[in-house]
Amino acid sequence: MSVKPIADRVVLKRIEEEEVMRGGIYIPDTAKEKPMEATVVAVGPGKVNEDGTRSKPEIKKGDRVLIGKYSGSEVTLNGKEHVIIREDDILAVIE
């Protein structure tokens, strides 16, 4: 299944951090914080301005970005967790 976001929305896949266990303590998935880094999977055509023109998105597929821990809507696509977020909610592009 492929997904095509609309307007200024972006589909992201969070980059999972490596699990490091110190002192033999196991932290369950429910207690871990969500990663803030993500990879762009798909980008919408851009936001429609008040004058009817469409502004081109600044990010592209494959970019690594920083997002807020609880930003966007989480969805499952092809059995994998993804986040759909507005381009304005992306904090930065990692170069």
Backbone hydrogen bonds in HBPLUS format (Angstrom, degrees):
<---DONOR---> <-ACCEPTOR-->    atom                        ^
c    i                          cat <-CA-CA->   ^        H-A-AA   ^      H-
h    n   atom  resd res      DA  || num        DHA   H-A  angle D-A-AA Bond
n    s   type  num  typ     dist DA aas  dist angle  dist       angle   num
A0009-ARG N   A0006-ILE O   3.11 MM   3  5.86 161.8  2.15 140.1 145.8     1
A0046-GLY N   A0007-ALA O   2.88 MM  39  4.86 156.6  1.94 132.9 126.1     2
A0087-GLU N   A0008-ASP O   2.80 MM  79  5.63 149.3  1.89 158.3 166.6     3
A0044-GLY N   A0009-ARG O   2.95 MM  35  5.44 146.2  2.07 169.4 178.2     4
A0010-VAL N   A0085-ILE O   2.70 MM  75  5.36 150.4  1.79 157.4 167.9     5
A0085-ILE N   A0010-VAL O   2.95 MM  75  5.36 162.4  1.98 153.6 158.5     6
A0011-VAL N   A0042-ALA O   2.91 MM  31  5.09 165.1  1.94 144.0 149.0     7
A0041-VAL N   A0011-VAL O   2.77 MM  30  5.41 165.5  1.79 153.1 156.0     8
A0042-ALA N   A0011-VAL O   3.33 MM  31  5.09 156.3  2.39 131.7 133.3     9
A0012-LEU N   A0083-VAL O   2.75 MM  71  5.07 162.6  1.77 154.5 160.5    10
A0083-VAL N   A0012-LEU O   2.85 MM  71  5.07 157.3  1.90 142.4 148.2    11
A0013-LYS N   A0039-THR O   2.93 MM  26  5.30 154.2  2.00 147.3 155.7    12
A0039-THR N   A0013-LYS O   2.88 MM  26  5.30 161.5  1.91 143.3 146.3    13
A0015-ILE N   A0037-GLU O   2.91 MM  22  5.58 172.2  1.92 135.4 136.4    14
A0025-ILE N   A0022-ARG O   3.40 MM   3  6.12 170.5  2.41 119.2 121.4    15
A0031-ALA N   A0028-PRO O   2.98 MM   3  5.56 151.7  2.06 116.5 124.7    16
A0032-LYS N   A0029-ASP O   3.31 MM   3  5.30 150.8  2.40  99.6 107.8    17
A0067-ILE N   A0036-MET O   2.84 MM  31  5.21 157.5  1.89 149.0 156.8    18
A0038-ALA N   A0065-VAL O   2.96 MM  27  5.41 148.6  2.06 150.7 155.8    19
A0065-VAL N   A0038-ALA O   2.85 MM  27  5.41 162.7  1.88 154.4 160.4    20
A0040-VAL N   A0063-ASP O   2.92 MM  23  5.41 160.5  1.96 159.0 165.1    21
A0062-GLY N   A0040-VAL O   2.93 MM  22  5.10 166.0  1.95 132.7 137.5    22
A0055-SER N   A0047-LYS O   2.87 MM   8  5.52 159.5  1.91 165.9 166.2    23
A0049-ASN N   A0053-THR O   2.70 MM   4  5.43 165.8  1.72 174.9 177.6    24
A0052-GLY N   A0049-ASN O   3.02 MM   3  5.32 162.6  2.05 114.1 117.7    25
A0063-ASP N   A0060-LYS O   3.18 MM   3  5.92 165.3  2.20 141.4 142.8    26
A0094-ILE N   A0064-ARG O   2.70 MM  30  5.34 167.5  1.71 147.7 151.9    27
A0066-LEU N   A0092-ALA O   2.86 MM  26  5.23 154.8  1.92 146.4 149.7    28
A0091-LEU N   A0066-LEU O   2.87 MM  25  5.42 144.8  1.99 153.1 160.6    29
A0071-SER N   A0068-GLY O   3.32 MM   3  5.07 173.3  2.33 107.2 106.7    30
A0073-SER N   A0084-ILE O   2.91 MM  11  5.24 159.6  1.95 145.0 150.1    31
A0084-ILE N   A0073-SER O   2.88 MM  11  5.24 163.3  1.91 146.6 151.1    32
A0075-VAL N   A0082-HIS O   2.92 MM   7  5.33 162.8  1.95 140.5 145.8    33
A0082-HIS N   A0075-VAL O   2.78 MM   7  5.33 161.5  1.81 169.7 171.5    34
A0077-LEU N   A0080-LYS O   2.89 MM   3  5.38 157.9  1.94 160.1 155.6    35
A0080-LYS N   A0077-LEU O   3.00 MM   3  5.38 163.8  2.02 115.5 120.8    36
A0089-ASP N   A0086-ARG O   2.95 MM   3  5.43 148.7  2.05 113.0 122.2    37
A0090-ILE N   A0087-GLU O   3.17 MM   3  5.54 165.7  2.19 112.5 116.9    38
